[in-house]
Amino acid sequence: MQQKKIALVTGSSSGIGFETSLLLARNGFSTYATMRNLEKSFKIIDITKRDNLPIEVLRLDVTDENSIKGAVNNIIEKEGQIDVVVNNAGYGSTGAVEDFSIDEIKSQFETNFFGVIRVIQSVLPLMRNQKRGTIVNISSIGGRIPFPFSPSYASTKFALEGLSEALQYEVEQFGIKIILIEPGIIKTNFPDNIKRAKKAMDPNSPYGNLLQRRVNKTKNMFVNGTPPEEVAKVILKAVTSQNKEPDLRYVVGSDAKLLLEKRRNMQDREFLRLMSKNIFDSEHMEK
Ligand SMILES: NC(=O)c1ccc[n+]([C@@H]2O[C@H](COP(=O)([O-])OP(=O)(O)OC[C@H]3O[C@@H](n4cnc5c(N)ncnc54)[C@H](OP(=O)(O)O)[C@@H]3O)[C@@H](O)[C@H]2O)c1
Protein backbone atom coordinates (compact mmCIF):
# COMPACT_ATOMS: atom_id res chain seq x y z
CA MET A 1 0.00 0.00 0.00
CA GLN A 2 1.24 3.46 -0.89
CA GLN A 3 2.10 5.57 2.11
CA LYS A 4 0.13 8.72 2.79
CA LYS A 5 1.95 11.90 1.77
CA ILE A 6 1.48 15.20 3.57
CA ALA A 7 2.15 18.61 2.00
CA LEU A 8 2.21 22.13 3.42
CA VAL A 9 1.99 25.11 1.07
CA THR A 10 2.39 28.76 2.14
CA GLY A 11 0.58 31.64 0.43
CA SER A 12 -2.28 29.46 -0.87
CA SER A 13 -4.85 32.25 -1.11
CA SER A 14 -3.98 32.96 -4.75
CA GLY A 15 -1.74 32.36 -7.74
CA ILE A 16 1.00 29.75 -7.61
CA GLY A 17 0.26 28.66 -4.02
CA PHE A 18 -3.44 28.23 -4.76
CA GLU A 19 -2.84 26.13 -7.89
CA THR A 20 -0.08 24.10 -6.23
CA SER A 21 -2.29 23.21 -3.26
CA LEU A 22 -5.05 22.04 -5.61
CA LEU A 23 -2.73 20.04 -7.86
CA LEU A 24 -0.93 18.32 -4.98
CA ALA A 25 -4.32 17.40 -3.46
CA ARG A 26 -5.60 16.09 -6.80
CA ASN A 27 -2.51 13.88 -6.93
CA GLY A 28 -2.92 12.18 -3.59
CA PHE A 29 -1.18 14.58 -1.19
CA SER A 30 -3.12 15.45 1.96
CA THR A 31 -2.51 19.14 1.56
CA TYR A 32 -2.44 21.88 4.16
CA ALA A 33 -3.16 25.02 2.17
CA THR A 34 -1.97 27.77 4.46
CA MET A 35 -2.60 31.50 4.18
CA ARG A 36 -2.24 34.55 6.38
CA ASN A 37 -5.80 35.74 5.90
CA LEU A 38 -8.45 33.04 6.27
CA GLU A 39 -11.08 35.34 4.77
CA LYS A 40 -9.45 34.54 1.44
CA SER A 41 -10.05 30.81 1.86
CA PHE A 42 -13.60 30.61 0.48
CA LYS A 43 -12.53 29.81 -3.11
CA ILE A 44 -10.22 26.93 -2.23
CA ILE A 45 -12.75 25.62 0.31
CA ASP A 46 -15.51 25.65 -2.35
CA ILE A 47 -13.35 23.65 -4.77
CA THR A 48 -12.25 21.30 -1.98
CA LYS A 49 -15.88 20.51 -1.14
CA ARG A 50 -17.04 20.31 -4.74
CA ASP A 51 -14.25 17.95 -5.80
CA ASN A 52 -13.89 16.17 -2.47
CA LEU A 53 -10.19 16.97 -2.18
CA PRO A 54 -7.87 16.19 0.75
CA ILE A 55 -7.26 19.87 1.57
CA GLU A 56 -7.33 21.58 4.93
CA VAL A 57 -6.87 25.32 5.24
CA LEU A 58 -4.74 26.65 8.11
CA ARG A 59 -3.65 30.15 9.03
CA LEU A 60 0.05 30.80 8.57
CA ASP A 61 1.72 34.19 8.24
CA VAL A 62 5.38 33.68 7.38
CA THR A 63 6.36 36.83 9.28
CA ASP A 64 4.79 35.49 12.48
CA GLU A 65 6.80 32.76 14.20
CA ASN A 66 3.87 31.70 16.41
CA SER A 67 1.51 31.22 13.50
CA ILE A 68 4.12 29.01 11.77
CA LYS A 69 4.67 26.91 14.90
CA GLY A 70 0.90 26.68 15.41
CA ALA A 71 0.28 25.40 11.87
CA VAL A 72 3.24 23.00 11.84
CA ASN A 73 2.39 21.56 15.29
CA ASN A 74 -1.22 21.16 14.23
CA ILE A 75 -0.14 19.09 11.20
CA ILE A 76 2.33 17.03 13.24
CA GLU A 77 -0.32 16.23 15.85
CA LYS A 78 -2.80 15.12 13.20
CA GLU A 79 -0.49 13.39 10.73
CA GLY A 80 2.79 12.74 12.51
CA GLN A 81 4.66 13.56 9.30
CA ILE A 82 5.26 16.27 6.68
CA ASP A 83 6.67 15.14 3.35
CA VAL A 84 6.60 18.25 1.19
CA VAL A 85 6.81 21.93 2.10
CA VAL A 86 6.30 24.56 -0.57
CA ASN A 87 7.64 27.95 0.51
CA ASN A 88 5.65 30.12 -1.86
CA ALA A 89 4.51 33.24 0.06
CA GLY A 90 6.10 36.39 -1.29
CA TYR A 91 5.63 39.72 -3.01
CA GLY A 92 7.39 42.00 -5.46
CA SER A 93 8.57 45.60 -5.22
CA THR A 94 9.82 48.35 -7.51
CA GLY A 95 11.95 51.43 -7.17
CA ALA A 96 15.57 52.48 -7.42
CA VAL A 97 18.06 51.55 -4.71
CA GLU A 98 18.08 55.22 -3.70
CA ASP A 99 14.28 55.19 -3.35
CA PHE A 100 14.00 52.30 -0.91
CA SER A 101 14.14 52.94 2.81
CA ILE A 102 16.03 50.31 4.79
CA ASP A 103 12.73 49.47 6.51
CA GLU A 104 11.02 48.79 3.18
CA ILE A 105 13.81 46.41 2.20
CA LYS A 106 13.82 44.75 5.63
CA SER A 107 10.09 44.22 5.42
CA GLN A 108 10.43 42.47 2.07
CA PHE A 109 13.17 40.24 3.46
CA GLU A 110 10.88 39.45 6.43
CA THR A 111 8.42 37.80 4.04
CA ASN A 112 10.42 36.56 1.05
CA PHE A 113 13.56 35.39 2.87
CA PHE A 114 13.30 35.21 6.67
CA GLY A 115 9.77 33.85 6.25
CA VAL A 116 11.18 30.91 4.32
CA ILE A 117 13.90 30.36 6.93
CA ARG A 118 11.31 30.36 9.73
CA VAL A 119 9.25 27.69 7.99
CA ILE A 120 12.33 25.61 7.15
CA GLN A 121 13.59 25.75 10.73
CA SER A 122 10.21 24.67 12.04
CA VAL A 123 9.96 21.57 9.81
CA LEU A 124 13.58 20.39 9.71
CA PRO A 125 13.63 18.61 13.10
CA LEU A 126 10.67 16.49 11.97
CA MET A 127 12.11 15.85 8.51
CA ARG A 128 15.47 14.84 10.03
CA ASN A 129 13.70 12.34 12.29
CA GLN A 130 11.64 10.99 9.38
CA LYS A 131 14.83 10.76 7.32
CA ARG A 132 12.96 12.15 4.37
CA GLY A 133 11.27 15.31 3.09
CA THR A 134 11.27 17.75 0.21
CA ILE A 135 11.45 21.51 0.63
CA VAL A 136 10.45 23.51 -2.43
CA ASN A 137 11.44 27.17 -2.40
CA ILE A 138 9.71 29.41 -4.91
CA SER A 139 12.46 31.66 -6.14
CA SER A 140 12.19 33.50 -9.46
CA ILE A 141 14.12 34.05 -12.64
CA GLY A 142 14.73 37.35 -10.82
CA GLY A 143 16.80 35.31 -8.36
CA ARG A 144 19.23 34.52 -11.22
CA ILE A 145 18.87 37.65 -13.37
CA PRO A 146 17.65 40.83 -11.66
CA PHE A 147 15.07 42.93 -13.47
CA PRO A 148 15.82 46.67 -13.59
CA PHE A 149 14.23 48.56 -10.68
CA SER A 150 13.63 45.48 -8.57
CA PRO A 151 16.76 45.62 -6.39
CA SER A 152 15.02 44.64 -3.17
CA TYR A 153 12.96 41.81 -4.66
CA ALA A 154 15.91 40.44 -6.62
CA SER A 155 18.05 40.55 -3.47
CA THR A 156 15.51 38.48 -1.53
CA LYS A 157 15.42 35.87 -4.29
CA PHE A 158 19.23 35.85 -4.76
CA ALA A 159 19.48 35.29 -1.01
CA LEU A 160 16.97 32.47 -1.24
CA GLU A 161 18.99 30.83 -4.01
CA GLY A 162 22.14 30.96 -1.88
CA LEU A 163 20.37 29.68 1.21
CA SER A 164 18.77 26.78 -0.66
CA GLU A 165 21.95 25.57 -2.32
CA ALA A 166 23.92 25.81 0.93
CA LEU A 167 21.14 24.02 2.82
CA GLN A 168 21.15 21.09 0.39
CA TYR A 169 24.68 20.14 1.51
CA GLU A 170 23.58 20.11 5.15
CA VAL A 171 20.44 18.02 4.87
CA GLU A 172 21.38 15.54 2.12
CA GLN A 173 22.61 13.19 4.88
CA PHE A 174 19.07 13.07 6.32
CA GLY A 175 17.43 12.21 3.00
CA ILE A 176 16.00 15.74 2.61
CA LYS A 177 15.83 17.32 -0.85
CA ILE A 178 15.84 21.05 -1.55
CA ILE A 179 14.28 22.28 -4.78
CA LEU A 180 14.31 25.80 -6.23
CA ILE A 181 11.57 26.83 -8.64
CA GLU A 182 12.45 29.75 -10.89
CA PRO A 183 9.37 31.03 -12.68
CA GLY A 184 9.45 33.70 -15.36
CA ILE A 185 6.46 36.00 -15.60
CA ILE A 186 3.39 34.22 -14.28
CA LYS A 187 -0.17 35.46 -14.61
CA THR A 188 -1.24 35.85 -10.96
CA ASN A 189 -2.14 38.67 -8.56
CA PHE A 190 1.59 39.34 -8.25
CA PRO A 191 1.60 42.65 -10.24
CA ASP A 192 -1.31 43.99 -8.15
CA ASN A 193 0.62 43.25 -4.96
CA ILE A 194 3.91 44.85 -6.01
CA LYS A 195 4.94 47.50 -3.47
CA ARG A 196 6.46 50.63 -4.90
CA ALA A 197 9.12 52.26 -2.72
CA LYS A 198 7.54 55.37 -1.16
CA LYS A 199 10.23 57.71 -2.49
CA ALA A 200 9.71 56.31 -5.98
CA MET A 201 6.27 57.92 -6.01
CA ASP A 202 7.85 61.40 -5.92
CA PRO A 203 7.05 62.98 -9.32
CA ASN A 204 10.45 64.70 -9.22
CA SER A 205 12.41 61.51 -8.66
CA PRO A 206 15.50 61.43 -10.88
CA TYR A 207 14.59 57.84 -11.69
CA GLY A 208 10.91 58.54 -12.43
CA ASN A 209 11.11 58.42 -16.19
CA LEU A 210 13.02 55.15 -16.47
CA LEU A 211 11.01 53.50 -13.71
CA GLN A 212 7.74 54.38 -15.42
CA ARG A 213 8.98 52.85 -18.67
CA ARG A 214 9.89 49.69 -16.82
CA VAL A 215 6.52 49.54 -15.08
CA ASN A 216 4.65 50.02 -18.38
CA LYS A 217 6.69 47.35 -20.08
CA THR A 218 6.27 44.71 -17.37
CA LYS A 219 2.53 45.38 -17.02
CA ASN A 220 2.08 44.15 -20.56
CA MET A 221 4.30 41.17 -19.91
CA PHE A 222 2.04 39.97 -17.07
CA VAL A 223 -1.01 39.99 -19.35
CA ASN A 224 0.70 37.33 -21.47
CA GLY A 225 2.35 35.54 -18.55
CA THR A 226 2.57 31.77 -18.10
CA PRO A 227 -0.49 30.39 -16.22
CA PRO A 228 0.23 29.49 -12.57
CA GLU A 229 -1.02 25.95 -13.26
CA GLU A 230 2.20 25.42 -15.26
CA VAL A 231 4.30 26.22 -12.19
CA ALA A 232 2.17 23.84 -10.11
CA LYS A 233 2.76 21.06 -12.67
CA VAL A 234 6.54 21.52 -12.47
CA ILE A 235 6.39 21.44 -8.65
CA LEU A 236 4.33 18.24 -8.73
CA LYS A 237 6.75 16.63 -11.17
CA ALA A 238 9.73 17.64 -9.05
CA VAL A 239 8.31 16.31 -5.78
CA THR A 240 7.12 13.05 -7.31
CA SER A 241 10.25 12.22 -9.31
CA GLN A 242 10.58 8.96 -7.40
CA ASN A 243 13.27 6.95 -9.10
CA LYS A 244 15.09 9.89 -10.55
CA GLU A 245 16.65 12.38 -8.19
CA PRO A 246 15.00 15.82 -8.56
CA ASP A 247 17.11 18.65 -9.90
CA LEU A 248 18.06 21.50 -7.59
CA ARG A 249 16.61 24.11 -9.96
CA TYR A 250 13.56 24.15 -12.22
CA VAL A 251 13.06 27.10 -14.56
CA VAL A 252 9.41 27.64 -15.55
CA GLY A 253 8.23 29.58 -18.60
CA SER A 254 9.68 30.10 -22.06
CA ASP A 255 10.55 33.73 -21.18
CA ALA A 256 12.70 32.62 -18.24
CA LYS A 257 14.40 29.87 -20.24
CA LEU A 258 15.24 32.28 -23.06
CA LEU A 259 16.64 34.90 -20.68
CA LEU A 260 18.88 32.35 -18.98
CA GLU A 261 20.13 31.05 -22.28
CA LYS A 262 20.98 34.58 -23.43
CA ARG A 263 22.74 35.32 -20.16
CA ARG A 264 24.82 32.16 -20.48
CA ASN A 265 25.91 33.03 -23.99
CA MET A 266 26.72 36.70 -23.48
CA GLN A 267 29.25 38.84 -21.67
CA ASP A 268 27.70 40.57 -18.65
CA ARG A 269 27.78 44.09 -20.12
CA GLU A 270 26.42 42.84 -23.41
CA PHE A 271 23.53 41.17 -21.58
CA LEU A 272 22.81 44.29 -19.52
CA ARG A 273 22.59 46.33 -22.71
CA LEU A 274 20.15 43.85 -24.23
CA MET A 275 18.00 43.88 -21.08
CA SER A 276 17.95 47.71 -20.98
CA LYS A 277 17.03 47.87 -24.61
CA ASN A 278 14.10 45.54 -24.07
CA ILE A 279 12.85 47.08 -20.86
CA PHE A 280 13.44 50.79 -21.46
CA ASP A 281 13.33 50.85 -25.27
CA SER A 282 16.39 51.45 -27.36
CA GLU A 283 16.67 55.24 -27.08
CA HIS A 284 17.94 54.99 -23.51
CA MET A 285 20.76 52.67 -24.48
CA GLU A 286 22.06 54.58 -27.40
CA LYS A 287 23.02 57.57 -25.21
N1 LIG B 1 3.87 35.92 -10.64
C1 LIG B 1 5.12 35.96 -11.07
O1 LIG B 1 5.41 36.49 -12.17
C2 LIG B 1 6.22 35.31 -10.26
C3 LIG B 1 7.43 35.06 -10.91
C4 LIG B 1 8.47 34.48 -10.19
C5 LIG B 1 8.29 34.16 -8.87
N2 LIG B 1 7.10 34.41 -8.25
C6 LIG B 1 6.98 34.05 -6.83
O2 LIG B 1 5.89 33.19 -6.66
C7 LIG B 1 5.41 33.31 -5.33
C8 LIG B 1 3.89 33.42 -5.37
O3 LIG B 1 3.52 34.58 -6.05
P1 LIG B 1 2.24 34.66 -7.03
O4 LIG B 1 2.74 35.00 -8.36
O5 LIG B 1 1.37 33.48 -6.86
O6 LIG B 1 1.57 36.01 -6.46
P2 LIG B 1 0.21 36.25 -5.64
O7 LIG B 1 -0.95 35.78 -6.43
O8 LIG B 1 0.27 37.68 -5.23
O9 LIG B 1 0.37 35.31 -4.37
C9 LIG B 1 1.23 35.62 -3.30
C10 LIG B 1 0.81 34.83 -2.09
O10 LIG B 1 1.73 35.09 -1.02
C11 LIG B 1 0.95 35.40 0.12
N3 LIG B 1 1.66 36.15 1.14
C12 LIG B 1 2.23 37.39 1.06
N4 LIG B 1 2.78 37.72 2.25
C13 LIG B 1 2.55 36.68 3.09
C14 LIG B 1 2.86 36.41 4.45
N5 LIG B 1 3.49 37.30 5.22
N6 LIG B 1 2.48 35.22 4.98
C15 LIG B 1 1.82 34.31 4.23
N7 LIG B 1 1.47 34.52 2.96
C16 LIG B 1 1.83 35.68 2.40
C17 LIG B 1 -0.25 36.15 -0.42
O11 LIG B 1 -1.26 36.25 0.56
P3 LIG B 1 -2.37 37.42 0.53
O12 LIG B 1 -3.43 36.98 -0.45
O13 LIG B 1 -2.86 37.48 1.94
O14 LIG B 1 -1.69 38.67 0.09
C18 LIG B 1 -0.58 35.22 -1.59
O15 LIG B 1 -1.23 34.08 -1.13
C19 LIG B 1 6.12 34.51 -4.71
O16 LIG B 1 7.16 34.05 -3.88
C20 LIG B 1 6.70 35.23 -5.92
O17 LIG B 1 7.87 35.95 -5.60
C21 LIG B 1 6.06 34.97 -8.92
The ligand as an ORCA input file, in Angstrom:
! r2SCAN-3c Opt
* xyz 0 1
  N       3.873     35.917    -10.642
  C       5.120     35.958    -11.071
  O       5.415     36.485    -12.169
  C       6.218     35.312    -10.263
  C       7.432     35.058    -10.908
  C       8.474     34.481    -10.190
  C       8.292     34.163     -8.866
  N       7.105     34.409     -8.253
  C       6.983     34.055     -6.835
  O       5.891     33.194     -6.662
  C       5.409     33.309     -5.332
  C       3.887     33.422     -5.368
  O       3.518     34.584     -6.052
  P       2.240     34.663     -7.029
  O       2.740     34.999     -8.362
  O       1.373     33.482     -6.859
  O       1.565     36.011     -6.464
  P       0.209     36.246     -5.638
  O      -0.954     35.777     -6.425
  O       0.274     37.685     -5.233
  O       0.373     35.311     -4.368
  C       1.234     35.616     -3.302
  C       0.806     34.825     -2.092
  O       1.726     35.091     -1.017
  C       0.945     35.398      0.121
  N       1.663     36.152      1.139
  C       2.228     37.388      1.057
  N       2.776     37.717      2.250
  C       2.545     36.676      3.094
  C       2.860     36.413      4.446
  N       3.491     37.297      5.217
  N       2.483     35.222      4.981
  C       1.823     34.310      4.233
  N       1.465     34.517      2.958
  C       1.828     35.680      2.396
  C      -0.247     36.151     -0.424
  O      -1.262     36.246      0.558
  P      -2.372     37.423      0.531
  O      -3.426     36.975     -0.448
  O      -2.860     37.480      1.936
  O      -1.685     38.675      0.089
  C      -0.584     35.223     -1.591
  O      -1.230     34.085     -1.128
  C       6.123     34.505     -4.713
  O       7.163     34.050     -3.876
  C       6.699     35.233     -5.920
  O       7.873     35.948     -5.595
  C       6.058     34.972     -8.923
*
